[in-house]
Amino acid sequence: MPKVACPDCDRNIAVHELEARTVAQTSGFNTNYRCPFCRADFEDIGDNLV
């Protein structure tokens, strides 16, 4: 299972453990992700895949 490194606390998080929030906008959808450990928000999990 893929994991993501949190950019703030550097913990490896399983993708299913991430908290995701998607907001509809006029230009499409915007999804933000949150680390369940340190509560840091980040937008692109592709840059942080482990």
C-alpha positions, -999 to 999 in steps of 0.1 A, spaced: 0 0 0 14 34 -9 25 58 18 29 95 19 56 114 39 41 143 59 60 175 49 59 188 85 64 158 108 81 134 83 59 105 94 49 79 68 12 78 65 -8 52 46 -29 68 19 -62 55 35 -52 73 68 -51 108 52 -79 131 58 -91 146 26 -113 176 19 -126 184 -16 -142 217 -24 -160 225 -57 -149 256 -74 -159 273 -107 -127 260 -123 -131 224 -110 -124 207 -77 -96 214 -52 -86 187 -28 -65 193 4 -50 165 26 -43 166 63 -19 145 83 -38 126 111 -8 130 134 3 166 133 -27 181 115 -6 197 88 -24 205 55 -9 199 21 -22 198 -14 -2 174 -36 5 139 -22 23 130 -54 54 150 -44 55 131 -10 50 95 -20 74 72 -3 
